[in-house]
Amino acid sequence: MRMVDIIERKREGVVLTPEEIRFVIDGYSKDEIPDYQMSALLMAVYFQGMTAEETAELTLAMAESGDQIDLSKIDGIKVDKHSTGGVGDTTTLILAPLVAAVGVPVAKMSGRGLGHTGGTIDKLEAVPGFHVEVSEEQFIELVNKNKLAVVGQSGNLAPADKKIYSLRDVTATVNSIPLIASSIMSKKIASGADAIVLDVKVGSGAFMKEMKDAQALASTMVEIGEQVGRKTAAVISDMNQPLGFAVGNSLEVKEAIDTLKGKGPADLHELCLVLGSKMVVLAGKASTEAEAYAMLEKVIENGKALVAFKTFLSAQGGDASVVDHPERLPDAKYKIPVLAEAAGFVEGITADEIGTAAMLLGAGRATKDSVIDLSVGIVLHKKIGDEVKKDEPIATIHSNIEVVEMSSRRILQAYKVSGERSSTLPLIRG
């Protein structure tokens, strides 16, 4: 078998065999296939696409290129959740204890963020003492005992995907549905979950800007999951403005606590209940999503979801008292209001600009070596459809430096204010 023949076949739109796909992933992982040949194949895939069977085979090959987590010693159906990113995406911090409170085991491996704000692991590390490095035995024990554990992603999880992604990034082949879908799903499958719920973002603050692309990505990932024997469901949610009000690590932890208390932002609360309902149904704890939704509402109302969050934090060394005393979380030195330059109604908020403004404060990583300041970020006061008065605060910057002109300017640029109230897009788009 020769790589040049495989490149030529895909260039001509021929469906690759499982053996050919395995040959490529195995050879590239072992440095037997050079970057220039892999780049040529990626470009051929970019233009010709892949069938559902090809994409599933590619996903499995990448998942099997490194460590695979065996969760069989954990009782019940283990459900994982993945979001394709966004600004102010705090859902995992809420969803994990929420579904654990109704008996769904959540054994989650999460990564650190590169971009606007930290990833789930960074956010959790805003809780004093919380640690993500636990042995596989401890991980399984924690989930069996508390129905929940979140640990740092293994460095050898789907290494072929990591290597290929680095190449896609510099060869203009990132934006390919089969390549995006297989990249995401290879890590989810290697993580060992029995079922997967996907939150595919669409809009100005999402990777997928257009609905047709979000639908294609969601469908492809669900097809992959089903092909490889994992129960899989997807929700397409709007990211034309930040989710919730908080953007920043400790600020998002505070917002997650508020949401688990039933006092969080309406959009964040709703998305967590919709995603959580799918997780509960896939785990076999409810027969319909309506039944699951009611179960989740109940554990928020009776406080069991909050207890699950406290237990989870304590079990991994975290100071659970922050739930009742959120002022103990890292707090920025300066609180600087951003004042509206004109009166009217918020017509739009460019979520990416808000995210960049937060990153400039130190809330995220510009490079993989950047050090995150867990205390900084932005709290929005106005969302789409809200009325704004001139010189009224539309946001508050939480910063450890007094001069924040660049972040302030980006926030103002992100807000589009008009003379008439505009209708908002639905949160759940599909």
C-alpha positions as CSV (number, residue, x, y, z in Angstrom):
1,M,0.0,0.0,0.0
2,R,1.4,3.4,-1.0
3,M,0.4,6.8,0.4
4,V,0.6,8.4,-3.1
5,D,-2.1,6.0,-4.3
6,I,-4.4,6.8,-1.4
7,I,-4.0,10.5,-2.0
8,E,-4.8,10.0,-5.7
9,R,-7.9,7.9,-4.9
10,K,-9.3,10.5,-2.5
11,R,-8.4,13.3,-5.0
12,E,-10.6,11.6,-7.5
13,G,-13.5,11.2,-5.0
14,V,-13.0,7.4,-4.4
15,V,-14.2,6.1,-1.0
16,L,-11.2,4.9,1.0
17,T,-11.3,1.4,2.6
18,P,-10.9,0.9,6.3
19,E,-7.5,-0.6,5.7
20,E,-6.3,2.5,3.8
21,I,-7.5,4.8,6.5
22,R,-5.8,2.7,9.2
23,F,-2.6,2.6,7.1
24,V,-2.6,6.4,7.0
25,I,-3.3,7.0,10.7
26,D,-0.8,4.4,11.8
27,G,1.9,5.5,9.4
28,Y,1.5,9.2,10.2
29,S,1.5,8.5,14.0
30,K,4.8,6.6,13.6
31,D,6.4,9.4,11.4
32,E,6.5,7.0,8.5
33,I,4.3,9.3,6.4
34,P,5.7,12.8,5.9
35,D,3.8,16.0,6.6
36,Y,3.7,16.9,2.9
37,Q,1.8,13.7,1.9
38,M,-0.6,14.0,4.9
39,S,-1.2,17.7,3.9
40,A,-2.1,16.6,0.4
41,L,-4.5,14.0,1.7
42,L,-6.2,16.5,4.1
43,M,-6.7,18.9,1.2
44,A,-8.2,16.1,-0.9
45,V,-10.6,15.4,2.0
46,Y,-11.4,19.1,2.3
47,F,-12.6,19.2,-1.3
48,Q,-14.0,15.7,-1.8
49,G,-15.4,15.1,1.7
50,M,-15.9,11.6,3.3
51,T,-18.7,9.2,3.6
52,A,-20.3,8.4,7.1
53,E,-18.4,5.1,7.0
54,E,-15.1,6.7,6.2
55,T,-15.5,9.4,8.9
56,A,-16.4,6.8,11.5
57,E,-13.3,4.7,10.6
58,L,-11.1,7.8,10.7
59,T,-12.5,8.6,14.1
60,L,-11.9,5.1,15.5
61,A,-8.4,5.0,14.1
62,M,-7.5,8.3,15.8
63,A,-9.2,7.2,19.1
64,E,-7.2,4.0,19.1
65,S,-3.9,5.8,18.4
66,G,-3.3,6.4,22.1
67,D,-4.7,5.8,25.5
68,Q,-8.3,4.5,25.8
69,I,-10.0,4.9,29.1
70,D,-11.9,1.9,30.4
71,L,-14.9,3.0,32.4
72,S,-16.5,-0.5,32.7
73,K,-15.9,-0.6,36.4
74,I,-18.3,2.4,36.9
75,D,-21.9,1.4,37.5
76,G,-24.5,2.5,35.0
77,I,-24.5,4.2,31.6
78,K,-21.7,6.9,31.6
79,V,-22.7,10.0,29.7
80,D,-20.3,12.7,28.4
81,K,-21.1,16.1,27.1
82,H,-19.1,18.2,24.6
83,S,-19.5,21.8,23.6
84,T,-18.0,23.2,20.4
85,G,-17.0,26.3,22.3
86,G,-18.3,29.8,22.7
87,V,-18.1,32.8,25.0
88,G,-19.3,32.4,28.6
89,D,-19.9,28.7,28.2
90,T,-20.2,27.6,31.8
91,T,-22.5,24.6,31.1
92,T,-20.2,21.7,32.2
93,L,-19.8,23.3,35.7
94,I,-23.6,23.2,36.1
95,L,-24.5,20.1,34.0
96,A,-22.2,17.7,35.7
97,P,-23.6,18.0,39.3
98,L,-27.1,18.6,38.0
99,V,-27.3,15.2,36.2
100,A,-25.3,13.5,38.9
101,A,-28.0,14.6,41.4
102,V,-30.5,12.4,39.5
103,G,-28.2,9.4,39.5
104,V,-26.5,9.7,36.1
105,P,-22.7,8.9,36.4
106,V,-20.5,11.6,34.9
107,A,-16.9,10.6,34.4
108,K,-15.5,13.6,32.5
109,M,-12.1,14.4,31.1
110,S,-11.7,18.0,30.3
111,G,-9.0,20.2,28.8
112,R,-7.6,23.7,29.3
113,G,-8.7,26.5,27.1
114,L,-6.7,28.2,24.4
115,G,-8.5,31.5,23.5
116,H,-11.0,33.7,25.2
117,T,-11.2,32.1,28.7
118,G,-9.9,29.0,30.4
119,G,-11.4,25.6,29.8
120,T,-13.4,23.7,32.3
121,I,-10.3,22.6,34.2
122,D,-9.0,26.2,34.5
123,K,-12.4,27.3,35.8
124,L,-12.5,24.6,38.4
125,E,-9.0,25.5,39.6
126,A,-10.4,28.9,40.6
127,V,-11.8,27.0,43.5
128,P,-9.0,27.0,46.2
129,G,-7.5,23.5,46.6
130,F,-9.3,21.8,43.7
131,H,-7.1,19.4,41.9
132,V,-7.6,17.6,38.6
133,E,-4.7,15.1,38.8
134,V,-6.1,11.8,40.1
135,S,-5.2,8.2,39.3
136,E,-7.5,6.1,37.1
137,E,-8.5,4.0,40.2
138,Q,-9.4,7.2,42.2
139,F,-11.3,8.5,39.2
140,I,-13.5,5.4,39.0
141,E,-13.9,5.3,42.8
142,L,-15.1,8.9,42.9
143,V,-17.6,8.4,40.1
144,N,-19.0,5.2,41.8
145,K,-19.2,7.0,45.1
146,N,-20.5,10.5,44.1
147,K,-21.6,10.0,40.5
148,L,-19.2,12.6,39.4
149,A,-15.5,13.4,38.8
150,V,-13.8,15.8,36.4
151,V,-10.1,15.3,35.6
152,G,-7.5,16.7,33.3
153,Q,-7.3,15.2,29.8
154,S,-4.6,12.5,29.3
155,G,-1.6,13.8,27.4
156,N,-1.8,10.6,25.2
157,L,-5.5,10.8,24.4
158,A,-6.0,10.5,20.6
159,P,-2.4,11.7,19.8
160,A,-3.0,11.1,16.0
161,D,-5.7,13.7,16.1
162,K,-3.5,16.2,17.9
163,K,-0.8,15.7,15.3
164,I,-3.2,16.0,12.4
165,Y,-4.9,19.1,13.9
166,S,-1.6,20.9,14.1
167,L,-1.1,20.2,10.4
168,R,-4.6,21.3,9.5
169,D,-4.1,24.5,11.3
170,V,-1.3,25.5,8.9
171,T,-2.6,24.1,5.7
172,A,-6.0,25.8,5.6
173,T,-7.9,22.5,6.1
174,V,-9.4,23.2,9.5
175,N,-12.9,24.0,8.2
176,S,-13.9,20.5,6.9
177,I,-16.9,18.9,8.5
178,P,-15.5,15.3,8.4
179,L,-12.2,16.4,9.9
180,I,-13.8,18.6,12.6
181,A,-16.3,15.9,13.5
182,S,-13.7,13.1,13.7
183,S,-11.4,15.2,15.7
184,I,-14.0,15.9,18.4
185,M,-15.5,12.5,18.5
186,S,-12.1,10.6,18.6
187,K,-11.3,12.2,22.0
188,K,-14.9,11.6,23.3
189,I,-14.7,7.9,22.3
190,A,-11.2,7.4,23.7
191,S,-12.5,8.9,27.0
192,G,-14.7,5.9,27.4
193,A,-18.3,7.2,27.8
194,D,-21.2,5.0,26.8
195,A,-23.3,8.0,25.5
196,I,-22.4,11.5,24.3
197,V,-24.5,14.7,24.2
198,L,-23.2,17.4,21.9
199,D,-23.8,21.1,22.2
200,V,-23.0,22.6,18.8
201,K,-22.8,26.4,18.8
202,V,-23.9,28.6,15.9
203,G,-23.5,32.3,15.5
204,S,-21.0,35.2,15.8
205,G,-19.3,33.7,18.8
206,A,-19.1,30.2,17.5
207,F,-16.8,28.3,15.2
208,M,-19.8,27.6,12.9
209,K,-21.2,30.9,11.9
210,E,-24.0,29.6,9.7
211,M,-26.9,27.3,10.6
212,K,-26.4,24.9,7.6
213,D,-22.8,24.3,8.8
214,A,-23.8,23.7,12.4
215,Q,-26.5,21.2,11.2
216,A,-24.0,19.4,9.0
217,L,-21.5,19.1,11.9
218,A,-24.1,18.0,14.4
219,S,-25.5,15.4,12.0
220,T,-22.0,14.1,11.2
221,M,-21.0,13.7,14.8
222,V,-24.3,11.9,15.7
223,E,-23.7,9.6,12.7
224,I,-20.2,8.8,13.9
225,G,-21.4,8.1,17.5
226,E,-24.1,5.7,16.2
227,Q,-21.7,4.0,13.8
228,V,-19.2,3.2,16.6
229,G,-21.9,2.0,19.0
230,R,-22.3,5.1,21.3
231,K,-25.7,6.6,22.0
232,T,-25.3,10.1,20.7
233,A,-27.6,13.2,20.6
234,A,-26.9,16.8,19.6
235,V,-28.4,20.2,20.3
236,I,-27.7,23.3,18.2
237,S,-27.6,26.4,20.4
238,D,-27.3,30.1,19.7
239,M,-24.0,31.9,20.2
240,N,-24.8,35.3,18.7
241,Q,-24.2,36.7,22.1
242,P,-22.3,35.4,25.2
243,L,-24.1,32.7,27.2
244,G,-25.1,34.1,30.6
245,F,-23.5,37.3,31.9
246,A,-20.1,36.2,33.1
247,V,-17.0,35.8,31.0
248,G,-13.9,34.8,33.0
249,N,-12.9,31.9,35.2
250,S,-13.9,32.6,38.8
251,L,-16.7,34.9,37.5
252,E,-18.2,31.9,35.6
253,V,-17.8,29.7,38.7
254,K,-19.9,32.2,40.6
255,E,-22.5,32.2,37.9
256,A,-22.6,28.4,37.9
257,I,-23.3,28.4,41.7
258,D,-26.1,30.9,41.1
259,T,-27.6,28.7,38.4
260,L,-27.5,25.6,40.6
261,K,-29.3,27.7,43.2
262,G,-32.0,28.5,40.6
263,K,-30.9,32.1,40.4
264,G,-28.8,32.1,37.3
265,P,-29.3,33.8,33.9
266,A,-32.3,32.5,32.1
267,D,-30.4,31.4,28.9
268,L,-27.8,29.4,30.9
269,H,-30.4,27.8,33.0
270,E,-32.5,26.8,30.0
271,L,-29.6,25.4,28.0
272,C,-28.4,23.3,30.9
273,L,-31.8,21.8,31.4
274,V,-32.2,21.0,27.7
275,L,-28.7,19.3,27.5
276,G,-29.2,17.7,30.8
277,S,-32.5,16.2,29.8
278,K,-30.8,14.5,26.8
279,M,-28.1,13.1,29.1
280,V,-30.7,11.7,31.5
281,V,-32.7,10.0,28.7
282,L,-29.5,8.5,27.2
283,A,-28.6,7.2,30.6
284,G,-31.9,5.4,30.9
285,K,-33.0,7.4,34.0
286,A,-36.1,8.8,32.2
287,S,-38.2,7.7,29.2
288,T,-38.9,11.2,27.8
289,E,-37.1,14.5,27.8
290,A,-40.1,16.2,29.4
291,E,-39.8,13.7,32.3
292,A,-36.0,14.3,32.6
293,Y,-36.5,18.1,32.4
294,A,-38.9,17.9,35.4
295,M,-36.5,15.7,37.4
296,L,-33.7,18.3,36.8
297,E,-35.9,21.2,37.8
298,K,-36.7,19.4,41.0
299,V,-33.1,18.8,42.1
300,I,-32.4,22.5,41.6
301,E,-35.5,23.5,43.7
302,N,-34.8,21.0,46.5
303,G,-31.0,21.8,46.6
304,K,-29.7,18.4,45.7
305,A,-27.9,19.7,42.7
306,L,-26.0,22.2,44.9
307,V,-25.2,19.4,47.4
308,A,-23.8,17.3,44.5
309,F,-21.6,20.3,43.5
310,K,-20.3,20.7,47.0
311,T,-19.6,17.0,47.4
312,F,-17.7,17.0,44.0
313,L,-15.5,20.0,45.0
314,S,-14.7,18.5,48.4
315,A,-13.9,15.0,46.9
316,Q,-11.2,16.6,44.7
317,G,-9.7,18.7,47.4
318,G,-11.6,21.9,46.7
319,D,-12.9,24.4,49.3
320,A,-16.7,23.7,49.0
321,S,-17.4,26.7,51.3
322,V,-17.1,28.9,48.2
323,V,-20.6,27.7,47.3
324,D,-22.0,29.5,50.3
325,H,-19.3,32.2,50.3
326,P,-18.4,33.0,46.6
327,E,-16.4,36.0,47.8
328,R,-13.7,33.4,48.7
329,L,-13.1,32.8,45.0
330,P,-10.3,34.8,43.4
331,D,-11.4,38.4,43.1
332,A,-9.9,41.1,40.8
333,K,-8.6,44.4,42.3
334,Y,-10.5,46.8,40.1
335,K,-14.1,46.8,39.0
336,I,-14.4,49.2,36.1
337,P,-17.8,50.1,34.5
338,V,-18.1,50.4,30.7
339,L,-20.6,53.1,29.9
340,A,-22.9,53.1,26.9
341,E,-22.1,55.8,24.3
342,A,-25.6,56.1,23.0
343,A,-29.2,55.4,24.1
344,G,-31.4,52.8,22.5
345,F,-31.9,49.0,22.4
346,V,-29.2,46.3,22.2
347,E,-29.6,44.9,18.7
348,G,-26.5,42.6,18.7
349,I,-23.4,41.7,20.7
350,T,-20.4,40.3,18.8
351,A,-19.5,37.5,21.2
352,D,-16.0,37.1,19.8
353,E,-15.2,40.7,20.7
354,I,-16.3,40.2,24.3
355,G,-14.2,37.1,24.4
356,T,-11.1,38.9,23.1
357,A,-11.7,41.7,25.6
358,A,-11.6,39.1,28.4
359,M,-8.5,37.5,27.0
360,L,-6.7,40.9,26.9
361,L,-7.4,41.2,30.6
362,G,-5.7,37.8,31.2
363,A,-8.8,35.6,31.4
364,G,-7.6,33.3,28.5
365,R,-4.5,32.1,26.7
366,A,-3.2,33.8,23.6
367,T,-0.6,30.9,23.4
368,K,-0.3,27.6,25.1
369,D,2.3,29.0,27.4
370,S,0.2,32.0,28.6
371,V,-0.6,32.2,32.3
372,I,-4.3,32.7,33.1
373,D,-5.4,35.2,35.8
374,L,-8.4,33.3,37.3
375,S,-9.8,36.5,38.9
376,V,-10.3,38.7,35.9
377,G,-13.0,38.9,33.3
378,I,-16.2,40.7,32.3
379,V,-19.7,40.8,33.6
380,L,-22.3,42.0,31.1
381,H,-25.3,44.0,32.3
382,K,-27.2,44.2,28.9
383,K,-28.2,41.5,26.4
384,I,-30.0,41.6,23.1
385,G,-33.4,43.3,23.3
386,D,-32.5,45.3,26.5
387,E,-32.9,49.0,26.7
388,V,-29.8,51.1,27.2
389,K,-29.5,54.7,28.4
390,K,-26.5,56.9,27.5
391,D,-23.7,56.6,30.1
392,E,-25.4,53.6,31.7
393,P,-23.1,50.7,32.5
394,I,-23.5,47.9,29.9
395,A,-20.7,45.8,31.4
396,T,-18.2,45.8,34.3
397,I,-14.5,44.9,33.7
398,H,-12.9,42.9,36.6
399,S,-9.2,43.6,36.2
400,N,-5.9,43.7,38.2
401,I,-4.6,46.6,36.1
402,E,-6.2,50.0,36.4
403,V,-6.0,51.0,32.7
404,V,-8.2,48.8,30.5
405,E,-8.8,51.0,27.5
406,M,-8.3,48.2,24.9
407,S,-10.8,45.8,26.6
408,S,-13.2,48.6,27.2
409,R,-13.1,49.7,23.5
410,R,-13.6,46.2,22.3
411,I,-16.7,45.8,24.5
412,L,-18.2,49.0,23.2
413,Q,-17.5,47.8,19.6
414,A,-19.1,44.5,20.4
415,Y,-22.4,46.2,21.3
416,K,-24.7,47.3,18.5
417,V,-27.3,49.7,19.8
418,S,-30.3,50.9,17.6
419,G,-33.4,53.0,18.0
420,E,-35.8,50.1,18.0
421,R,-36.1,46.9,20.0
422,S,-35.1,43.9,17.9
423,S,-36.3,40.3,18.4
424,T,-33.9,37.7,19.7
425,L,-33.1,34.4,18.0
426,P,-34.2,31.3,19.9
427,L,-31.6,29.9,22.2
428,I,-32.2,26.3,21.0
429,R,-31.9,26.4,17.2
430,G,-32.1,22.7,16.4
